[in-house]
Amino acid sequence: METNQEEWSKTKGWWSFILGLMSVLFAGFALGIAAIILGYKQMHEYPCWQGNVGRILGIIGTVVGTLWMIVLLGFLGLWLF
């Protein structure tokens, strides 16, 4: 059984996981960067699976969001000119 202190020490990991998942689902560039930062901080303070998975999902979401942005800007650039 985990103590209350151990649960509180995983807060950044849970936020990293949630933001990473949202960045993958919604192709959110900023959410992915926040998930990566929180995941790294969590892994240095108190390693847990939430921080690691959130960091990986944040990387995936950031890459997908960047590619989506490039495609949209390219499409708008061709459409406007």
C-alpha positions in Angstrom: 0.0 0.0 0.0 1.4 3.4 -1.0 1.5 6.2 1.5 0.0 9.6 1.0 3.4 11.1 0.4 4.2 8.6 -2.4 0.9 9.4 -4.1 1.6 13.2 -3.9 5.0 12.6 -5.4 3.4 11.2 -8.5 1.3 14.2 -9.3 3.6 15.5 -12.0 3.6 12.1 -13.5 -0.2 11.9 -13.7 -0.4 15.4 -15.3 2.3 14.4 -17.7 0.3 11.3 -18.7 -3.0 13.3 -19.1 -1.4 16.1 -21.1 0.5 13.6 -23.2 -2.7 11.6 -24.0 -4.5 14.8 -24.9 -1.7 15.9 -27.1 -1.8 12.7 -29.1 -5.6 12.7 -29.3 -5.9 16.4 -30.3 -2.5 16.9 -32.0 -1.6 19.5 -29.5 1.8 21.0 -29.8 1.8 22.9 -26.6 0.3 20.1 -24.6 3.0 17.8 -25.8 5.8 20.1 -24.7 4.2 20.5 -21.3 3.9 16.7 -21.0 7.5 16.2 -21.9 8.7 18.8 -19.3 6.5 17.3 -16.5 7.6 13.8 -17.5 11.2 14.6 -17.2 10.8 16.4 -13.9 8.8 13.4 -12.5 11.4 10.9 -13.6 14.1 12.9 -11.9 12.2 13.3 -8.6 10.4 10.0 -8.2 10.4 7.5 -11.2 7.0 6.0 -12.0 5.3 4.7 -15.1 3.0 7.7 -15.5 5.9 10.1 -16.0 7.6 7.8 -18.5 4.5 7.2 -20.5 3.4 10.8 -20.4 6.8 11.8 -21.7 6.6 9.4 -24.6 3.1 10.4 -25.5 4.2 14.1 -25.3 6.9 13.4 -27.8 4.5 11.6 -30.1 1.9 14.4 -29.8 4.5 17.1 -30.4 5.7 15.4 -33.6 2.2 14.8 -34.9 1.2 18.4 -34.0 4.3 19.8 -35.8 3.6 17.7 -38.9 -0.1 18.8 -38.8 1.0 22.4 -38.6 3.4 22.0 -41.5 0.6 20.4 -43.6 -1.9 23.2 -42.7 0.5 26.0 -43.4 1.6 24.4 -46.7 -2.0 24.0 -47.7 -2.9 27.6 -46.7 0.2 28.9 -48.5 -0.8 27.1 -51.8 -4.4 28.2 -51.4 -3.6 31.9 -50.8 -1.1 32.3 -53.7 
